[in-house]
């Protein structure tokens, strides 16, 4: 088993949701960028740690939104999303 070294820098995530949200929801989602993609919403941005990621996912659940995918972006892809 390989254990990854923990980093203190936030990881960048791309979270895809069913339905459309506007920018007014940004405070609910750790200031992540909110953008429409067809009839879906894409949240992108840094998330401090796993606890913060779980917090975002809990908010998605509490708002009864449908989670389609969660992707941790490779550092070279962060600015391309």
TIKEKE-361527 format. One line per field, with one value per atom (N, C-alpha, C, CB): residue in three letters; chain; atom name; residue number from 1; x, y, z. Coordinates in pm, 1 decimal, m for minus. Each point is the difference from the previous one (the first is absolute). Last residue first. Glycine has a CB too. Example, Ala and Ser with C-alpha at 12.3 -4.5 7.8 and 13.67 -1.06 7.14 Angstrom:
<nodes>
residuo	c(SER SER SER SER ALA ALA ALA ALA)
cadena	c(A A A A A A A A)
atomo	c(N CA C CB N CA C CB)
num	c(2 2 2 2 1 1 1 1)
x	c(1285.0 82.0 m77.0 118.4 m89.4 m89.0 90.0 m189.2)
y	c(m225.0 119.0 109.0 m62.8 m509.2 119.0 120.0 m117.3)
z	c(708.0 6.0 73.0 m214.5 207.5 0.0 0.0 124.6)
</nodes>
This chain:
<nodes>
residuo	c(UNK UNK UNK UNK UNK UNK UNK UNK UNK UNK UNK UNK UNK UNK UNK UNK UNK UNK UNK UNK UNK UNK UNK UNK UNK UNK UNK UNK UNK UNK UNK UNK UNK UNK UNK UNK UNK UNK UNK UNK UNK UNK UNK UNK UNK UNK UNK UNK UNK UNK UNK UNK UNK UNK UNK UNK UNK UNK UNK UNK UNK UNK UNK UNK UNK UNK UNK UNK UNK UNK UNK UNK UNK UNK UNK UNK UNK UNK UNK UNK UNK UNK UNK UNK UNK UNK UNK UNK UNK UNK UNK UNK UNK UNK UNK UNK UNK UNK UNK UNK UNK UNK UNK UNK UNK UNK UNK UNK UNK UNK UNK UNK UNK UNK UNK UNK UNK UNK UNK UNK UNK UNK UNK UNK UNK UNK UNK UNK UNK UNK UNK UNK UNK UNK UNK UNK UNK UNK UNK UNK UNK UNK UNK UNK UNK UNK UNK UNK UNK UNK UNK UNK UNK UNK UNK UNK UNK UNK UNK UNK UNK UNK UNK UNK UNK UNK UNK UNK UNK UNK UNK UNK UNK UNK UNK UNK UNK UNK UNK UNK UNK UNK UNK UNK UNK UNK UNK UNK UNK UNK UNK UNK UNK UNK UNK UNK UNK UNK UNK UNK UNK UNK UNK UNK UNK UNK UNK UNK UNK UNK UNK UNK UNK UNK UNK UNK UNK UNK UNK UNK UNK UNK UNK UNK UNK UNK UNK UNK UNK UNK UNK UNK UNK UNK UNK UNK UNK UNK UNK UNK UNK UNK UNK UNK UNK UNK UNK UNK UNK UNK UNK UNK UNK UNK UNK UNK UNK UNK UNK UNK UNK UNK UNK UNK UNK UNK UNK UNK UNK UNK UNK UNK UNK UNK UNK UNK UNK UNK UNK UNK UNK UNK UNK UNK UNK UNK UNK UNK UNK UNK UNK UNK UNK UNK UNK UNK UNK UNK UNK UNK UNK UNK UNK UNK UNK UNK UNK UNK UNK UNK UNK UNK UNK UNK UNK UNK UNK UNK UNK UNK UNK UNK UNK UNK)
cadena	c(A A A A A A A A A A A A A A A A A A A A A A A A A A A A A A A A A A A A A A A A A A A A A A A A A A A A A A A A A A A A A A A A A A A A A A A A A A A A A A A A A A A A A A A A A A A A A A A A A A A A A A A A A A A A A A A A A A A A A A A A A A A A A A A A A A A A A A A A A A A A A A A A A A A A A A A A A A A A A A A A A A A A A A A A A A A A A A A A A A A A A A A A A A A A A A A A A A A A A A A A A A A A A A A A A A A A A A A A A A A A A A A A A A A A A A A A A A A A A A A A A A A A A A A A A A A A A A A A A A A A A A A A A A A A A A A A A A A A A A A A A A A A A A A A A A A A A A A A A A A A A A A A A A A A A A A A A A A A A A A A A A A A)
atomo	c(N CA C CB N CA C CB N CA C CB N CA C CB N CA C CB N CA C CB N CA C CB N CA C CB N CA C CB N CA C CB N CA C CB N CA C CB N CA C CB N CA C CB N CA C CB N CA C CB N CA C CB N CA C CB N CA C CB N CA C CB N CA C CB N CA C CB N CA C CB N CA C CB N CA C CB N CA C CB N CA C CB N CA C CB N CA C CB N CA C CB N CA C CB N CA C CB N CA C CB N CA C CB N CA C CB N CA C CB N CA C CB N CA C CB N CA C CB N CA C CB N CA C CB N CA C CB N CA C CB N CA C CB N CA C CB N CA C CB N CA C CB N CA C CB N CA C CB N CA C CB N CA C CB N CA C CB N CA C CB N CA C CB N CA C CB N CA C CB N CA C CB N CA C CB N CA C CB N CA C CB N CA C CB N CA C CB N CA C CB N CA C CB N CA C CB N CA C CB N CA C CB N CA C CB N CA C CB N CA C CB N CA C CB N CA C CB N CA C CB N CA C CB N CA C CB N CA C CB N CA C CB N CA C CB N CA C CB N CA C CB N CA C CB)
num	c(81 81 81 81 80 80 80 80 79 79 79 79 78 78 78 78 77 77 77 77 76 76 76 76 75 75 75 75 74 74 74 74 73 73 73 73 72 72 72 72 71 71 71 71 70 70 70 70 69 69 69 69 68 68 68 68 67 67 67 67 66 66 66 66 65 65 65 65 64 64 64 64 63 63 63 63 62 62 62 62 61 61 61 61 60 60 60 60 59 59 59 59 58 58 58 58 57 57 57 57 56 56 56 56 55 55 55 55 54 54 54 54 53 53 53 53 52 52 52 52 51 51 51 51 50 50 50 50 49 49 49 49 48 48 48 48 47 47 47 47 46 46 46 46 45 45 45 45 44 44 44 44 43 43 43 43 42 42 42 42 41 41 41 41 40 40 40 40 39 39 39 39 38 38 38 38 37 37 37 37 36 36 36 36 35 35 35 35 34 34 34 34 33 33 33 33 32 32 32 32 31 31 31 31 30 30 30 30 29 29 29 29 28 28 28 28 27 27 27 27 26 26 26 26 25 25 25 25 24 24 24 24 23 23 23 23 22 22 22 22 21 21 21 21 20 20 20 20 19 19 19 19 18 18 18 18 17 17 17 17 16 16 16 16 15 15 15 15 14 14 14 14 13 13 13 13 12 12 12 12 11 11 11 11 10 10 10 10 9 9 9 9 8 8 8 8 7 7 7 7 6 6 6 6 5 5 5 5 4 4 4 4 3 3 3 3 2 2 2 2 1 1 1 1)
x	c(m1062.7 m139.8 m82.9 68.4 418.1 m66.0 m147.3 212.9 122.2 m31.1 m72.7 198.1 m59.3 m78.4 m41.8 120.5 168.6 m132.9 m80.5 3.5 439.8 13.9 m133.5 215.9 m196.5 47.5 11.0 123.8 m485.9 145.6 48.3 10.3 m494.9 73.3 149.9 m187.8 m262.1 114.5 87.8 m8.8 m535.1 130.1 105.9 m110.9 m436.3 98.5 135.7 m146.1 m417.8 139.4 81.4 m19.9 m470.5 32.7 144.0 m169.3 m246.4 143.9 29.6 49.5 m505.9 51.3 146.6 m228.9 m72.1 52.7 53.4 57.8 m265.2 m66.9 40.2 m191.8 360.0 m78.8 m76.0 166.2 126.4 m102.6 m89.2 154.4 221.8 m104.4 m114.0 173.1 199.5 m66.1 m113.9 214.7 60.9 m87.6 m76.2 158.5 165.8 m116.0 m97.1 142.7 267.2 m87.0 m124.3 201.6 129.7 m63.6 m97.9 204.8 55.1 m95.2 m74.7 146.4 207.1 m119.9 m106.3 142.1 269.5 m66.2 m126.8 221.3 53.2 m69.3 m73.2 173.1 96.4 m113.3 m81.6 131.3 274.3 m108.2 m122.9 171.8 128.1 36.9 m121.0 172.7 m153.7 110.4 48.2 m89.5 m107.2 m66.1 112.2 m204.2 136.4 76.7 m88.5 201.5 m420.9 81.6 71.5 m154.7 m322.0 143.7 72.5 m22.0 m495.4 68.9 148.6 m202.4 m251.1 135.2 56.5 33.6 m548.5 82.6 134.7 m202.9 m205.4 72.8 77.4 18.5 m267.9 m97.2 63.7 m184.1 504.8 m126.8 m101.8 119.6 252.6 46.6 m121.7 242.4 m97.4 m93.6 69.1 m191.2 423.8 m23.2 m97.2 230.5 43.5 m120.9 m23.8 m99.9 531.3 m59.5 m118.9 223.7 m74.9 34.8 m68.1 26.1 m38.9 44.3 46.5 65.8 m274.0 140.0 60.0 22.0 m499.5 91.4 144.7 m180.6 m200.5 m35.7 103.1 m237.9 267.8 30.4 m28.8 m51.7 m69.3 143.7 38.9 35.1 m475.4 23.0 147.0 m198.6 26.2 m38.7 22.1 m168.6 235.3 113.6 m36.9 104.6 m431.1 68.0 108.5 m209.5 m14.3 12.5 66.1 16.9 m281.5 74.9 m4.9 m48.7 24.4 m76.2 91.8 m169.8 390.8 m114.9 m76.1 m16.9 555.0 m132.8 m106.6 79.3 498.9 m108.7 m132.5 155.7 377.0 m117.6 m114.7 77.1 487.6 m106.5 m116.2 163.3 311.4 m101.9 m92.4 12.4 509.2 m102.9 m94.9 157.8 160.4 m17.8 m111.1 77.0 265.8 m133.4 2.3 m100.8 524.1 m59.9 m135.9 227.4 89.5 m78.1 m58.8 144.9 m12.7 37.7 m88.3 76.1 103.6 m105.9 55.2 m118.1 287.5 36.4 m110.7 247.7 m337.5 33.2 33.3 m148.5 199.4 m66.4 46.3 m15.2 m19.8 72.5 m80.8 109.3 m68.1 m84.5 89.3 m185.6)
y	c(2489.7 m34.2 123.7 m212.1 189.0 m26.5 m28.1 m87.4 156.0 125.5 m17.7 95.0 m481.0 88.7 128.3 m93.9 m295.2 21.6 105.6 m235.1 75.5 61.5 28.4 m116.7 m105.4 139.3 66.3 m61.5 m318.4 m1.7 144.8 m229.0 101.5 41.0 m9.5 150.8 m414.9 74.9 29.4 m109.1 4.1 m26.3 88.4 m65.3 m133.6 75.6 m38.9 9.8 m42.3 m43.6 93.8 m101.7 96.3 m82.2 m48.7 126.3 46.5 0.2 m94.8 53.0 227.3 m127.5 16.4 m66.6 336.0 7.9 m136.8 245.3 m61.8 m100.5 11.8 1.4 233.8 76.0 m90.8 184.6 m372.2 73.8 83.7 6.0 m241.4 m92.3 75.3 m177.4 427.0 m48.4 m93.7 22.0 119.1 109.6 m40.2 168.6 m466.6 1.0 111.0 m92.5 69.5 m110.9 m8.8 m123.2 440.2 36.8 m109.2 132.3 m226.3 107.7 44.1 74.7 m381.7 m64.9 103.8 m187.3 352.5 m67.6 m68.7 m33.4 225.6 104.0 m61.1 169.0 m455.1 43.8 106.3 m50.9 m100.9 m97.3 39.1 m176.3 584.9 m134.2 m91.7 93.1 365.4 m1.9 m139.3 209.9 m52.2 m46.9 m29.5 m99.0 394.9 m67.0 m39.5 129.5 m97.6 82.5 m79.4 183.3 m204.5 m22.7 92.5 m70.9 m143.3 72.4 m30.3 m10.7 m20.0 m43.5 91.1 m89.6 m74.2 101.8 m61.1 117.4 m229.0 m38.3 119.5 m237.6 185.7 1.7 m45.8 m43.3 244.7 m58.7 13.9 m163.2 312.1 m81.9 m78.1 m18.8 470.2 m92.1 m77.1 153.5 46.4 26.7 m103.2 101.6 112.0 m69.3 35.3 3.6 m9.8 60.3 m85.4 98.5 m80.9 m65.2 74.2 m224.8 300.9 98.6 m63.9 147.7 m401.7 33.4 94.7 m221.5 98.7 m100.6 45.5 m79.6 344.1 m132.2 m105.3 64.7 383.0 m4.0 m137.2 244.0 m157.0 m16.7 m8.4 122.9 m47.6 m116.6 m18.7 m106.4 439.3 37.7 m114.5 158.0 m183.8 41.0 36.0 80.5 m423.9 122.6 36.0 80.4 m572.3 92.5 126.9 m190.2 m281.4 124.9 80.5 3.0 m569.4 123.2 121.3 m126.2 m324.7 8.3 128.0 m253.3 200.8 m16.9 3.6 105.2 m164.9 16.6 m35.1 m52.7 220.7 m74.2 30.3 7.1 34.5 29.9 m90.7 67.5 126.3 m96.8 55.7 m97.5 156.5 60.9 m108.3 184.2 m135.7 m70.0 71.4 m224.0 445.3 m48.5 m74.2 190.7 m186.6 87.1 m56.2 70.7 m280.2 103.4 100.0 m27.5 m525.8 135.3 99.9 m80.6 m466.9 99.6 138.3 m139.4 m350.7 107.3 105.3 m42.7 m481.0 128.5 100.9 m50.0 m498.7 108.8 130.4 m134.7 m408.6 125.2 107.2 m66.8 m504.5 116.6 123.2 m123.6)
z	c(m1657.5 23.2 16.3 105.3 m156.3 m127.2 16.9 m86.4 440.1 m65.2 m132.7 111.0 150.4 85.3 m71.2 195.3 m340.5 m58.0 74.2 m75.6 208.1 m131.8 m67.2 m21.3 456.1 5.4 m137.8 205.9 m138.0 2.6 m4.9 m114.5 314.6 m118.8 21.2 m60.3 253.7 49.9 m120.9 233.2 m214.3 m60.9 63.7 m215.9 232.6 77.3 m55.6 211.7 m382.1 7.5 87.5 m227.5 200.7 m116.2 1.9 m128.6 487.3 m24.1 m116.0 244.4 m87.0 m49.2 m37.0 m84.8 474.6 m135.9 m39.8 28.4 399.3 m82.5 m146.9 160.5 240.9 m96.7 m96.7 18.7 305.4 74.1 m91.2 194.3 m379.5 47.4 66.7 31.3 m154.8 m121.1 37.6 m130.5 475.6 m44.7 m126.0 99.5 58.5 90.7 m39.5 186.8 m414.4 m39.5 88.8 m83.5 192.7 m127.2 m42.2 m68.8 445.1 28.4 m124.6 185.5 m225.8 54.9 34.9 90.1 m229.1 m111.6 47.9 m113.7 438.5 m76.4 m119.6 71.8 181.4 82.3 m74.3 210.6 m403.4 m12.3 82.4 m39.8 m100.7 44.0 m14.2 161.2 m348.2 96.6 36.6 87.5 m558.8 121.8 99.4 m126.0 m376.4 104.7 117.6 m69.5 m425.1 86.8 105.6 m41.2 m295.3 m8.5 96.6 m240.7 65.5 106.8 m15.0 158.7 m499.6 30.8 108.7 m236.0 26.8 64.2 32.8 95.3 m494.2 121.2 54.0 m82.3 m342.1 110.2 130.5 m163.8 m186.5 m43.5 111.7 m151.7 341.4 m112.4 m47.6 88.9 267.7 m63.8 m112.3 57.5 408.5 m141.7 m56.8 m22.0 493.8 m42.6 m146.6 236.1 153.4 m118.9 m43.4 m72.0 592.2 m126.4 m115.2 116.5 384.1 m99.4 m130.9 188.4 171.9 26.5 m104.5 110.5 m103.4 m52.2 7.0 m149.5 285.9 50.0 m36.4 m16.9 m149.6 143.6 60.4 13.5 m470.7 19.9 147.8 m213.0 m26.9 86.0 35.6 m103.5 m204.2 136.2 99.3 m96.6 m392.9 83.1 143.3 m206.4 m51.0 m41.4 101.2 m116.1 m64.1 112.4 m52.5 171.0 m392.1 m10.3 129.0 m243.3 97.5 19.0 m2.1 133.7 10.3 m90.3 31.0 m17.1 104.1 58.5 m108.5 213.7 m117.9 m96.2 66.0 m191.4 324.7 46.3 m94.8 242.8 m177.0 m97.0 37.9 m190.2 467.1 m36.9 m106.4 228.2 39.6 m83.8 m48.6 m71.3 539.1 m126.9 m76.8 99.1 285.8 m37.1 m133.0 125.5 207.0 m99.6 m38.3 m86.3 383.6 68.1 m97.7 199.2 m234.9 m38.7 74.5 m228.4 289.4 9.9 m32.7 173.3 m357.0 91.0 m0.9 m38.4 m72.0 m59.3 108.4 m195.2 178.9 72.2 m61.5 215.7 m379.4 m6.4 71.6 m218.2 234.5 0.0 0.0 121.4)
</nodes>
